[in-house]
Amino acid sequence: MDKKTFTIYDIAEATNVSPATVSRVLNGNYPVSKKTKEKVLAKIQEYNFQPNSIARSLSKKETKMIGLILPDITNPFFSSFCIELEKYAQKKGYTIFLCNSMNDSAMESVYLRVLSERQVEGIIMMGGRINKSVTEAEEAAEVLDVMKKIPVLMVNGEMSGVDCYQVRSDERLGMRMIVEHLVEMGHKNIGLLGGKQGITSTDIKVEGFKQNLVENGLVYHPEWHIYSGFSVESGQKAMEMLLENKELPSAIICMNDMIASGALVACNQQQIDPKKFAFVGYDDSFVADILTPSLTSINHDYEKLGQAALDLIIKAKNEQVPEKSKEVTIIPYLTKRNSTALN
């Protein structure tokens, strides 16, 4: 036999009070006599009554849900951020509504509409359209339309003409930390693998890389700088292309840990000792720990990144953010491992 689902009307009828009185007991927002309150609570316990949290939250215009749109949760950068965001959200009484766009702008558009209709209290965006160096007007218009209803926050990205909330890891500083670490280790010839032109995270790192070489009196070798993408496979291809050069760098910076993983695969396949090079990754994901040698990598400080994003979107929802505080920058740090250790 199906188990009956009780409503506040059942509780009201059983206790001979009005549904409004039951609602007051549940919400605790209006005074109810002690005797009536005890009677209603006893019946709630007897019936094992579970209030409809969605209906209650909508009536209060407070869903305690935050939407998160990202390209691919299997990418360690996005998953590392998401975990820290969810952990902090639980402490604050919020739920994260996760949406994978699969690197598809059309899916981003769908999720922007769906999340808005679900009445989430804010939307956090990562990757995809917010990482394009040249903003597409139609994509920006969609975000601006959503912002008329709920706040939008972008992590490590921005869109021209979209004045929303931002939380970013200082990627330019992260690249400086890498170059300075390699220089301290005695390296003068440094290569750079991975990423895509036209993606802001790549462009920022490349610009910082070139600038830091100049500041340290080093030469930029275009033949040692190979764009390829962000996957393990693209890292392998980039390393294979690099190895075709007669002269090689002594240190190699990779746009993320996946690229570094692919580069190590290429070395192993060509029976080249990976310790011939000093490798540095970016993102400091779980991949960095399990590689051989373990990978020196820049950590975005995911815990602070997630907390800053949630705190800012909650304040934005409550209209508690001064104009000058709409952007928060998190300082990354370098995790040193065996891939840059002196032989």
Sequence and secondary structure as in RCSB ss.txt:
>XXXX:A:sequence
MDKKTFTIYDIAEATNVSPATVSRVLNGNYPVSKKTKEKVLAKIQEYNFQPNSIARSLSKKETKMIGLILPDITN
PFFSSFCIELEKYAQKKGYTIFLCNSMNDSAMESVYLRVLSERQVEGIIMMGGRINKSVTEAEEAAEVLDVMKKI
PVLMVNGEMSGVDCYQVRSDERLGMRMIVEHLVEMGHKNIGLLGGKQGITSTDIKVEGFKQNLVENGLVYHPEWH
IYSGFSVESGQKAMEMLLENKELPSAIICMNDMIASGALVACNQQQIDPKKFAFVGYDDSFVADILTPSLTSINH
DYEKLGQAALDLIIKAKNEQVPEKSKEVTIIPYLTKRNSTALN
>XXXX:A:secstr
       HHHHHHHHTS HHHHHHHHH  S   HHHHHHHHHHHHHHT    HHHHHHHTT   EEEEEES TTS
HHHHHHHHHHHHHHHHTT EEEEEE TT HHHHHHHHHHHHHTT SEEEEESGGGGBSS  HHHHHHHHHHHTTS
 EEEES   TT   EEEEE HHHHHHHHHHHHHHTT   EEEE B TTBHHHHHHHHHHHHHHHHTT    GGGE
E  BSSHHHHHHHHHHHTTSSS  SEEEESSHHHHHHHHHHHHHTT  GGGSEEEEES  HHHHHSSS  EEEE 
 HHHHHHHHHHHHHHHHTT   GGGSEEEE  EEE  GGGS  
